[in-house]
């Protein structure tokens, strides 16, 4: 008899249905180039983008979900990111929050060569690097780009979510959702979740007549 699906696998399976652009994120003025960095497609056996601080060669942050919006120019590229973290315990939440806490140093996004050269999706053969709009030539090394803006969506179990909402104060870049909402089937179509993610995007900070 097959055992229950682990929370980690369930979350990643749901996030794969969210597409290359986070659900609910409205287009902003200017050029945009959204790509889903994590989780990867089932058949992909390559390294996926991860986050790190400058100069670090070991400590990496690997969110359960990671969307990258490439911007800037060939000479000065950047990414805005939306990270999704599913937290099964309070200790897990505290650990993950510390990785995204405001600090004086820059956060870097590492885009491995294999990931950039691979097709966007099984149905689209376009290599990812061509869609970024900020990588001039086919890369032969990993591309490391500074993170300009980050937003993080945390999924919490019901009791943890209620307790956090009652007693804690989120940082400006943090957003919270019950785990059941995050893992429900076709969660990308949930109007309330789409609205929350829309508010978590940089475009939500600007007036739209």
LINGIQUI-V188261 format. One record per helix or strand of 3 or more residues. SS is the DSSP state (helix for helix, strand for strand). FROM is the first residue (numbers start at 1). TO is the last residue. If there is no record, write none. Layout:
ss=SS from=FROM to=TO
ss=SS from=FROM to=TO
This chain:
ss=helix from=7 to=18
ss=strand from=34 to=38
ss=strand from=50 to=53
ss=strand from=65 to=72
ss=strand from=77 to=87
ss=helix from=90 to=99
ss=strand from=107 to=111
ss=helix from=113 to=117
ss=strand from=119 to=121
ss=strand from=124 to=127
ss=helix from=128 to=132
ss=strand from=143 to=156
ss=helix from=158 to=167
ss=strand from=174 to=178
ss=helix from=179 to=183
ss=helix from=187 to=189
ss=helix from=191 to=199
ss=helix from=202 to=205
